[in-house]
Amino acid sequence: MTKLSVNINKVATLRNARGGNNPNVQQVALDIETFGAQGITVHPRPDERHIRFCDVRTLKPLLSTEFNIEGYPTPDFCRLVCEVQPAQVTLVPDEPGQLTSNHGWDTKTHKSFLTDTVAMFKEHGIRTSIFIDADENMAIHAAETGTDRVELYTEPYAAGYASNPQEAVAPFVRTAQCCRELGLGLNAGHDLSLENLRFFHQNIPWICEVSIGHALICDALYLGLKETIRQYLACLQNA
């Protein structure tokens, strides 16, 4: 079964816009678990413009599902992850001021750095995932770092879905098949939505986890959080 991990960064963005604690990030995370999601994802950035480091520390003992912390492995980020010890850490190649993730790692060029980083987290018993584009070569080099999983950056799929779904998903299927042959676990995320998630999952049903934030929170404005999560989970049901 493919797990749904909900990225709650946008909830923190809304809270931070006015100060205070409304909406309550911790309570929203607990409600998301109650409504059936199997994981919570956060992406603390150096400027703490949405999820703050203190949020990460507060959330860990509260959660009963898998906790996934994603981000660029700066020294501060690495110390935080090793302290909190989530189920999974996802390494993304974001620049410090970057608005959102927009590409995967060049796992060939950065293989030594990623290998050392993966080894550090695995020493702490934390499952590792590396954010990559839909490219078999990047998957092959990722496997050589010792990572447990990769996460496919799915924005190109989402962008091409409306005009030609089969063409849009094809490189992701090829990379997913390569990952399976390499023994890599497989996650996916970025711009997956109620419009395109079911088709993606039908073509790659062995995917371990999808991490979805922006689209899901936008849908919740109209559908409500509980109903939105129900609909996303329905997209992940095997036919």
DOTOR-295287 format. One record per residue (C-alpha): x negated, y negated, z; residue in one letter. Coordinates in Angstrom, 3 decimals, decimal comma. Example, Ala and Ser with C-alpha at 12.3 -4.5 7.8 and 13.67 -1.06 7.14 Angstrom:
REM residues 2
<site><X>-12,300</X><Y>4,500</Y><Z>7,800</Z><res>a</res></site>
<site><X>-13,670</X><Y>1,060</Y><Z>7,140</Z><res>s</res></site>
REM end
This chain:
REM residues 239
<site><X>0,000</X><Y>0,000</Y><Z>0,000</Z><res>m</res></site>
<site><X>-1,275</X><Y>-3,445</Y><Z>-0,926</Z><res>t</res></site>
<site><X>-1,348</X><Y>-5,771</Y><Z>2,077</Z><res>k</res></site>
<site><X>-0,168</X><Y>-9,369</Y><Z>2,050</Z><res>l</res></site>
<site><X>-2,463</X><Y>-11,751</Y><Z>3,905</Z><res>s</res></site>
<site><X>-1,029</X><Y>-15,253</Y><Z>4,238</Z><res>v</res></site>
<site><X>-3,435</X><Y>-18,168</Y><Z>4,087</Z><res>n</res></site>
<site><X>-2,235</X><Y>-20,768</Y><Z>6,607</Z><res>i</res></site>
<site><X>-4,554</X><Y>-23,623</Y><Z>5,607</Z><res>n</res></site>
<site><X>-1,654</X><Y>-25,652</Y><Z>4,209</Z><res>k</res></site>
<site><X>0,169</X><Y>-25,399</Y><Z>7,527</Z><res>v</res></site>
<site><X>-2,869</X><Y>-26,935</Y><Z>9,199</Z><res>a</res></site>
<site><X>-3,031</X><Y>-29,635</Y><Z>6,514</Z><res>t</res></site>
<site><X>0,521</X><Y>-30,660</Y><Z>7,347</Z><res>l</res></site>
<site><X>-0,251</X><Y>-30,705</Y><Z>11,066</Z><res>r</res></site>
<site><X>-3,388</X><Y>-32,778</Y><Z>10,573</Z><res>n</res></site>
<site><X>-1,544</X><Y>-35,374</Y><Z>8,478</Z><res>a</res></site>
<site><X>0,184</X><Y>-36,718</Y><Z>11,594</Z><res>r</res></site>
<site><X>-2,017</X><Y>-35,495</Y><Z>14,416</Z><res>g</res></site>
<site><X>-0,562</X><Y>-33,626</Y><Z>17,350</Z><res>g</res></site>
<site><X>0,499</X><Y>-30,027</Y><Z>16,973</Z><res>n</res></site>
<site><X>3,527</X><Y>-30,031</Y><Z>14,667</Z><res>n</res></site>
<site><X>3,740</X><Y>-27,623</Y><Z>12,977</Z><res>p</res></site>
<site><X>2,088</X><Y>-25,356</Y><Z>15,514</Z><res>n</res></site>
<site><X>-0,457</X><Y>-23,376</Y><Z>13,492</Z><res>v</res></site>
<site><X>-0,705</X><Y>-20,570</Y><Z>16,018</Z><res>q</res></site>
<site><X>3,061</X><Y>-20,112</Y><Z>16,252</Z><res>q</res></site>
<site><X>3,419</X><Y>-20,102</Y><Z>12,460</Z><res>v</res></site>
<site><X>0,759</X><Y>-17,387</Y><Z>12,239</Z><res>a</res></site>
<site><X>2,615</X><Y>-15,272</Y><Z>14,793</Z><res>l</res></site>
<site><X>5,908</X><Y>-15,807</Y><Z>12,957</Z><res>d</res></site>
<site><X>4,285</X><Y>-14,758</Y><Z>9,680</Z><res>i</res></site>
<site><X>3,225</X><Y>-11,508</Y><Z>11,335</Z><res>e</res></site>
<site><X>6,731</X><Y>-11,013</Y><Z>12,755</Z><res>t</res></site>
<site><X>8,210</X><Y>-11,533</Y><Z>9,282</Z><res>f</res></site>
<site><X>6,159</X><Y>-8,629</Y><Z>7,926</Z><res>g</res></site>
<site><X>2,879</X><Y>-9,937</Y><Z>6,507</Z><res>a</res></site>
<site><X>-0,035</X><Y>-7,641</Y><Z>7,245</Z><res>q</res></site>
<site><X>-2,710</X><Y>-10,283</Y><Z>7,641</Z><res>g</res></site>
<site><X>-3,623</X><Y>-13,907</Y><Z>8,272</Z><res>i</res></site>
<site><X>-6,281</X><Y>-15,741</Y><Z>6,268</Z><res>t</res></site>
<site><X>-8,001</X><Y>-18,996</Y><Z>7,197</Z><res>v</res></site>
<site><X>-10,651</X><Y>-21,002</Y><Z>5,374</Z><res>h</res></site>
<site><X>-12,415</X><Y>-23,381</Y><Z>7,769</Z><res>p</res></site>
<site><X>-14,375</X><Y>-25,970</Y><Z>5,810</Z><res>r</res></site>
<site><X>-17,204</X><Y>-28,102</Y><Z>7,229</Z><res>p</res></site>
<site><X>-15,025</X><Y>-31,254</Y><Z>7,342</Z><res>d</res></site>
<site><X>-12,208</X><Y>-29,346</Y><Z>9,126</Z><res>e</res></site>
<site><X>-9,646</X><Y>-31,105</Y><Z>6,945</Z><res>r</res></site>
<site><X>-7,176</X><Y>-28,271</Y><Z>7,467</Z><res>h</res></site>
<site><X>-8,089</X><Y>-25,257</Y><Z>9,611</Z><res>i</res></site>
<site><X>-10,431</X><Y>-26,285</Y><Z>12,406</Z><res>r</res></site>
<site><X>-13,078</X><Y>-24,122</Y><Z>14,000</Z><res>f</res></site>
<site><X>-11,134</X><Y>-24,297</Y><Z>17,268</Z><res>c</res></site>
<site><X>-8,058</X><Y>-22,930</Y><Z>15,433</Z><res>d</res></site>
<site><X>-10,062</X><Y>-19,885</Y><Z>14,408</Z><res>v</res></site>
<site><X>-11,129</X><Y>-19,220</Y><Z>17,979</Z><res>r</res></site>
<site><X>-7,590</X><Y>-19,677</Y><Z>19,277</Z><res>t</res></site>
<site><X>-5,986</X><Y>-17,441</Y><Z>16,656</Z><res>l</res></site>
<site><X>-8,180</X><Y>-14,364</Y><Z>17,031</Z><res>k</res></site>
<site><X>-6,855</X><Y>-13,070</Y><Z>20,395</Z><res>p</res></site>
<site><X>-3,260</X><Y>-13,847</Y><Z>19,417</Z><res>l</res></site>
<site><X>-3,067</X><Y>-11,894</Y><Z>16,172</Z><res>l</res></site>
<site><X>-2,050</X><Y>-8,256</Y><Z>15,871</Z><res>s</res></site>
<site><X>-2,641</X><Y>-7,918</Y><Z>12,110</Z><res>t</res></site>
<site><X>-5,858</X><Y>-8,223</Y><Z>10,129</Z><res>e</res></site>
<site><X>-7,648</X><Y>-11,552</Y><Z>10,456</Z><res>f</res></site>
<site><X>-9,591</X><Y>-12,696</Y><Z>7,378</Z><res>n</res></site>
<site><X>-11,932</X><Y>-15,678</Y><Z>7,587</Z><res>i</res></site>
<site><X>-13,117</X><Y>-17,005</Y><Z>4,246</Z><res>e</res></site>
<site><X>-15,661</X><Y>-19,674</Y><Z>3,457</Z><res>g</res></site>
<site><X>-19,125</X><Y>-20,595</Y><Z>2,322</Z><res>y</res></site>
<site><X>-21,702</X><Y>-18,993</Y><Z>4,626</Z><res>p</res></site>
<site><X>-23,305</X><Y>-22,063</Y><Z>6,175</Z><res>t</res></site>
<site><X>-25,111</X><Y>-21,469</Y><Z>9,479</Z><res>p</res></site>
<site><X>-22,124</X><Y>-22,915</Y><Z>11,392</Z><res>d</res></site>
<site><X>-19,683</X><Y>-20,704</Y><Z>9,493</Z><res>f</res></site>
<site><X>-21,774</X><Y>-17,602</Y><Z>10,083</Z><res>c</res></site>
<site><X>-22,053</X><Y>-18,314</Y><Z>13,806</Z><res>r</res></site>
<site><X>-18,285</X><Y>-18,795</Y><Z>14,019</Z><res>l</res></site>
<site><X>-17,515</X><Y>-15,525</Y><Z>12,217</Z><res>v</res></site>
<site><X>-20,005</X><Y>-13,528</Y><Z>14,288</Z><res>c</res></site>
<site><X>-18,519</X><Y>-15,020</Y><Z>17,458</Z><res>e</res></site>
<site><X>-14,874</X><Y>-14,412</Y><Z>16,534</Z><res>v</res></site>
<site><X>-15,420</X><Y>-11,039</Y><Z>14,814</Z><res>q</res></site>
<site><X>-12,443</X><Y>-10,896</Y><Z>12,456</Z><res>p</res></site>
<site><X>-11,499</X><Y>-7,751</Y><Z>10,576</Z><res>a</res></site>
<site><X>-12,894</X><Y>-9,268</Y><Z>7,382</Z><res>q</res></site>
<site><X>-15,043</X><Y>-12,148</Y><Z>6,173</Z><res>v</res></site>
<site><X>-14,711</X><Y>-13,311</Y><Z>2,570</Z><res>t</res></site>
<site><X>-17,681</X><Y>-15,177</Y><Z>1,124</Z><res>l</res></site>
<site><X>-16,760</X><Y>-17,951</Y><Z>-1,317</Z><res>v</res></site>
<site><X>-19,194</X><Y>-20,219</Y><Z>-3,218</Z><res>p</res></site>
<site><X>-17,559</X><Y>-23,543</Y><Z>-2,271</Z><res>d</res></site>
<site><X>-19,514</X><Y>-26,780</Y><Z>-2,137</Z><res>e</res></site>
<site><X>-19,000</X><Y>-28,666</Y><Z>1,170</Z><res>p</res></site>
<site><X>-16,542</X><Y>-31,250</Y><Z>-0,223</Z><res>g</res></site>
<site><X>-14,816</X><Y>-29,020</Y><Z>-2,737</Z><res>q</res></site>
<site><X>-11,026</X><Y>-29,418</Y><Z>-2,922</Z><res>l</res></site>
<site><X>-10,330</X><Y>-25,718</Y><Z>-3,404</Z><res>t</res></site>
<site><X>-12,106</X><Y>-22,578</Y><Z>-4,582</Z><res>s</res></site>
<site><X>-12,445</X><Y>-22,659</Y><Z>-8,365</Z><res>n</res></site>
<site><X>-14,935</X><Y>-19,932</Y><Z>-9,309</Z><res>h</res></site>
<site><X>-16,542</X><Y>-16,776</Y><Z>-8,050</Z><res>g</res></site>
<site><X>-20,124</X><Y>-16,100</Y><Z>-7,055</Z><res>w</res></site>
<site><X>-22,862</X><Y>-15,513</Y><Z>-9,588</Z><res>d</res></site>
<site><X>-23,780</X><Y>-12,338</Y><Z>-7,760</Z><res>t</res></site>
<site><X>-26,868</X><Y>-11,738</Y><Z>-9,894</Z><res>k</res></site>
<site><X>-28,449</X><Y>-15,131</Y><Z>-9,215</Z><res>t</res></site>
<site><X>-27,509</X><Y>-15,154</Y><Z>-5,518</Z><res>h</res></site>
<site><X>-27,951</X><Y>-11,441</Y><Z>-4,859</Z><res>k</res></site>
<site><X>-30,717</X><Y>-11,812</Y><Z>-2,277</Z><res>s</res></site>
<site><X>-28,805</X><Y>-14,442</Y><Z>-0,284</Z><res>f</res></site>
<site><X>-25,593</X><Y>-12,435</Y><Z>-0,419</Z><res>l</res></site>
<site><X>-27,358</X><Y>-9,209</Y><Z>0,534</Z><res>t</res></site>
<site><X>-28,828</X><Y>-10,809</Y><Z>3,651</Z><res>d</res></site>
<site><X>-25,491</X><Y>-12,409</Y><Z>4,562</Z><res>t</res></site>
<site><X>-23,534</X><Y>-9,203</Y><Z>4,079</Z><res>v</res></site>
<site><X>-26,034</X><Y>-7,281</Y><Z>6,200</Z><res>a</res></site>
<site><X>-25,704</X><Y>-9,815</Y><Z>9,035</Z><res>m</res></site>
<site><X>-21,917</X><Y>-9,538</Y><Z>9,157</Z><res>f</res></site>
<site><X>-21,958</X><Y>-5,767</Y><Z>8,869</Z><res>k</res></site>
<site><X>-24,308</X><Y>-5,599</Y><Z>11,847</Z><res>e</res></site>
<site><X>-21,440</X><Y>-7,188</Y><Z>13,779</Z><res>h</res></site>
<site><X>-18,964</X><Y>-4,595</Y><Z>12,473</Z><res>g</res></site>
<site><X>-17,170</X><Y>-7,067</Y><Z>10,185</Z><res>i</res></site>
<site><X>-15,886</X><Y>-5,901</Y><Z>6,794</Z><res>r</res></site>
<site><X>-17,273</X><Y>-8,075</Y><Z>4,004</Z><res>t</res></site>
<site><X>-15,745</X><Y>-9,243</Y><Z>0,733</Z><res>s</res></site>
<site><X>-17,353</X><Y>-11,363</Y><Z>-1,999</Z><res>i</res></site>
<site><X>-15,275</X><Y>-13,719</Y><Z>-4,166</Z><res>f</res></site>
<site><X>-15,979</X><Y>-13,029</Y><Z>-7,858</Z><res>i</res></site>
<site><X>-14,604</X><Y>-13,840</Y><Z>-11,286</Z><res>d</res></site>
<site><X>-13,085</X><Y>-11,105</Y><Z>-13,434</Z><res>a</res></site>
<site><X>-16,426</X><Y>-9,939</Y><Z>-14,796</Z><res>d</res></site>
<site><X>-17,718</X><Y>-6,378</Y><Z>-14,612</Z><res>e</res></site>
<site><X>-21,338</X><Y>-7,534</Y><Z>-14,381</Z><res>n</res></site>
<site><X>-20,546</X><Y>-9,659</Y><Z>-11,351</Z><res>m</res></site>
<site><X>-18,864</X><Y>-6,636</Y><Z>-9,760</Z><res>a</res></site>
<site><X>-21,909</X><Y>-4,455</Y><Z>-10,420</Z><res>i</res></site>
<site><X>-24,281</X><Y>-6,970</Y><Z>-8,829</Z><res>h</res></site>
<site><X>-21,860</X><Y>-7,484</Y><Z>-5,933</Z><res>a</res></site>
<site><X>-21,917</X><Y>-3,755</Y><Z>-5,223</Z><res>a</res></site>
<site><X>-25,704</X><Y>-3,923</Y><Z>-4,969</Z><res>e</res></site>
<site><X>-25,448</X><Y>-6,392</Y><Z>-2,052</Z><res>t</res></site>
<site><X>-23,835</X><Y>-3,713</Y><Z>0,103</Z><res>g</res></site>
<site><X>-20,499</X><Y>-5,506</Y><Z>0,374</Z><res>t</res></site>
<site><X>-17,413</X><Y>-3,481</Y><Z>1,245</Z><res>d</res></site>
<site><X>-15,068</X><Y>-5,296</Y><Z>-1,117</Z><res>r</res></site>
<site><X>-14,792</X><Y>-8,015</Y><Z>-3,709</Z><res>v</res></site>
<site><X>-11,961</X><Y>-10,494</Y><Z>-4,101</Z><res>e</res></site>
<site><X>-10,971</X><Y>-11,339</Y><Z>-7,670</Z><res>l</res></site>
<site><X>-10,480</X><Y>-15,058</Y><Z>-8,332</Z><res>y</res></site>
<site><X>-7,089</X><Y>-14,973</Y><Z>-10,051</Z><res>t</res></site>
<site><X>-6,521</X><Y>-18,592</Y><Z>-11,151</Z><res>e</res></site>
<site><X>-7,359</X><Y>-17,771</Y><Z>-14,804</Z><res>p</res></site>
<site><X>-4,759</X><Y>-14,993</Y><Z>-14,717</Z><res>y</res></site>
<site><X>-2,147</X><Y>-17,360</Y><Z>-13,268</Z><res>a</res></site>
<site><X>-2,960</X><Y>-20,019</Y><Z>-15,867</Z><res>a</res></site>
<site><X>-2,535</X><Y>-17,596</Y><Z>-18,772</Z><res>g</res></site>
<site><X>0,380</X><Y>-15,600</Y><Z>-17,432</Z><res>y</res></site>
<site><X>3,213</X><Y>-17,677</Y><Z>-18,918</Z><res>a</res></site>
<site><X>1,924</X><Y>-17,559</Y><Z>-22,480</Z><res>s</res></site>
<site><X>0,583</X><Y>-13,991</Y><Z>-22,631</Z><res>n</res></site>
<site><X>0,748</X><Y>-11,865</Y><Z>-19,457</Z><res>p</res></site>
<site><X>-0,969</X><Y>-8,820</Y><Z>-20,948</Z><res>q</res></site>
<site><X>-3,867</X><Y>-10,822</Y><Z>-22,299</Z><res>e</res></site>
<site><X>-4,174</X><Y>-12,733</Y><Z>-19,021</Z><res>a</res></site>
<site><X>-4,382</X><Y>-9,616</Y><Z>-16,868</Z><res>v</res></site>
<site><X>-6,661</X><Y>-7,573</Y><Z>-19,166</Z><res>a</res></site>
<site><X>-10,062</X><Y>-8,766</Y><Z>-17,825</Z><res>p</res></site>
<site><X>-8,818</X><Y>-8,263</Y><Z>-14,281</Z><res>f</res></site>
<site><X>-7,800</X><Y>-4,692</Y><Z>-15,021</Z><res>v</res></site>
<site><X>-11,204</X><Y>-3,987</Y><Z>-16,565</Z><res>r</res></site>
<site><X>-13,033</X><Y>-5,477</Y><Z>-13,579</Z><res>t</res></site>
<site><X>-10,732</X><Y>-3,673</Y><Z>-11,137</Z><res>a</res></site>
<site><X>-11,432</X><Y>-0,359</Y><Z>-12,835</Z><res>q</res></site>
<site><X>-15,154</X><Y>-1,086</Y><Z>-12,670</Z><res>c</res></site>
<site><X>-14,857</X><Y>-1,826</Y><Z>-8,947</Z><res>c</res></site>
<site><X>-13,034</X><Y>1,432</Y><Z>-8,370</Z><res>r</res></site>
<site><X>-15,792</X><Y>3,347</Y><Z>-10,159</Z><res>e</res></site>
<site><X>-18,379</X><Y>1,531</Y><Z>-8,016</Z><res>l</res></site>
<site><X>-16,537</X><Y>2,432</Y><Z>-4,826</Z><res>g</res></site>
<site><X>-15,761</X><Y>-1,191</Y><Z>-3,994</Z><res>l</res></site>
<site><X>-12,582</X><Y>-2,131</Y><Z>-2,189</Z><res>g</res></site>
<site><X>-10,574</X><Y>-4,715</Y><Z>-4,082</Z><res>l</res></site>
<site><X>-8,778</X><Y>-7,886</Y><Z>-2,989</Z><res>n</res></site>
<site><X>-7,341</X><Y>-10,738</Y><Z>-5,042</Z><res>a</res></site>
<site><X>-6,305</X><Y>-14,314</Y><Z>-4,518</Z><res>g</res></site>
<site><X>-5,780</X><Y>-17,853</Y><Z>-5,814</Z><res>h</res></site>
<site><X>-2,626</X><Y>-19,067</Y><Z>-7,550</Z><res>d</res></site>
<site><X>-0,804</X><Y>-15,765</Y><Z>-7,221</Z><res>l</res></site>
<site><X>2,906</X><Y>-16,512</Y><Z>-6,878</Z><res>s</res></site>
<site><X>6,397</X><Y>-15,036</Y><Z>-6,998</Z><res>l</res></site>
<site><X>6,280</X><Y>-15,605</Y><Z>-10,746</Z><res>e</res></site>
<site><X>3,141</X><Y>-13,604</Y><Z>-11,500</Z><res>n</res></site>
<site><X>2,369</X><Y>-11,347</Y><Z>-8,525</Z><res>l</res></site>
<site><X>4,548</X><Y>-8,365</Y><Z>-9,416</Z><res>r</res></site>
<site><X>3,054</X><Y>-8,005</Y><Z>-12,900</Z><res>f</res></site>
<site><X>-0,478</X><Y>-8,277</Y><Z>-11,500</Z><res>f</res></site>
<site><X>0,239</X><Y>-5,575</Y><Z>-8,942</Z><res>h</res></site>
<site><X>1,892</X><Y>-3,293</Y><Z>-11,495</Z><res>q</res></site>
<site><X>-1,303</X><Y>-3,415</Y><Z>-13,561</Z><res>n</res></site>
<site><X>-3,652</X><Y>-2,983</Y><Z>-10,564</Z><res>i</res></site>
<site><X>-1,598</X><Y>-1,015</Y><Z>-8,022</Z><res>p</res></site>
<site><X>-4,663</X><Y>0,185</Y><Z>-6,083</Z><res>w</res></site>
<site><X>-5,564</X><Y>-3,303</Y><Z>-4,895</Z><res>i</res></site>
<site><X>-6,140</X><Y>-3,413</Y><Z>-1,123</Z><res>c</res></site>
<site><X>-5,010</X><Y>-6,939</Y><Z>-0,311</Z><res>e</res></site>
<site><X>-3,777</X><Y>-10,181</Y><Z>-1,813</Z><res>v</res></site>
<site><X>-4,421</X><Y>-13,470</Y><Z>-0,024</Z><res>s</res></site>
<site><X>-1,814</X><Y>-16,132</Y><Z>-0,817</Z><res>i</res></site>
<site><X>-1,380</X><Y>-19,560</Y><Z>0,681</Z><res>g</res></site>
<site><X>-0,459</X><Y>-22,586</Y><Z>-1,410</Z><res>h</res></site>
<site><X>2,282</X><Y>-21,026</Y><Z>-3,547</Z><res>a</res></site>
<site><X>3,778</X><Y>-19,155</Y><Z>-0,601</Z><res>l</res></site>
<site><X>4,024</X><Y>-22,260</Y><Z>1,580</Z><res>i</res></site>
<site><X>5,535</X><Y>-24,208</Y><Z>-1,326</Z><res>c</res></site>
<site><X>8,159</X><Y>-21,493</Y><Z>-1,820</Z><res>d</res></site>
<site><X>8,916</X><Y>-21,541</Y><Z>1,905</Z><res>a</res></site>
<site><X>10,043</X><Y>-25,178</Y><Z>1,643</Z><res>l</res></site>
<site><X>13,022</X><Y>-23,955</Y><Z>-0,402</Z><res>y</res></site>
<site><X>13,508</X><Y>-20,340</Y><Z>0,688</Z><res>l</res></site>
<site><X>12,402</X><Y>-20,437</Y><Z>4,307</Z><res>g</res></site>
<site><X>9,313</X><Y>-18,662</Y><Z>5,581</Z><res>l</res></site>
<site><X>10,958</X><Y>-15,353</Y><Z>6,462</Z><res>k</res></site>
<site><X>12,698</X><Y>-14,954</Y><Z>3,092</Z><res>e</res></site>
<site><X>9,594</X><Y>-16,058</Y><Z>1,216</Z><res>t</res></site>
<site><X>7,462</X><Y>-13,397</Y><Z>2,874</Z><res>i</res></site>
<site><X>10,143</X><Y>-10,799</Y><Z>2,183</Z><res>r</res></site>
<site><X>10,073</X><Y>-11,673</Y><Z>-1,516</Z><res>q</res></site>
<site><X>6,279</X><Y>-11,568</Y><Z>-1,728</Z><res>y</res></site>
<site><X>6,219</X><Y>-8,191</Y><Z>-0,009</Z><res>l</res></site>
<site><X>8,810</X><Y>-6,952</Y><Z>-2,503</Z><res>a</res></site>
<site><X>6,448</X><Y>-7,860</Y><Z>-5,341</Z><res>c</res></site>
<site><X>3,899</X><Y>-5,494</Y><Z>-3,824</Z><res>l</res></site>
<site><X>6,153</X><Y>-2,457</Y><Z>-3,622</Z><res>q</res></site>
<site><X>4,994</X><Y>0,372</Y><Z>-5,865</Z><res>n</res></site>
<site><X>7,430</X><Y>1,149</Y><Z>-8,663</Z><res>a</res></site>
REM end
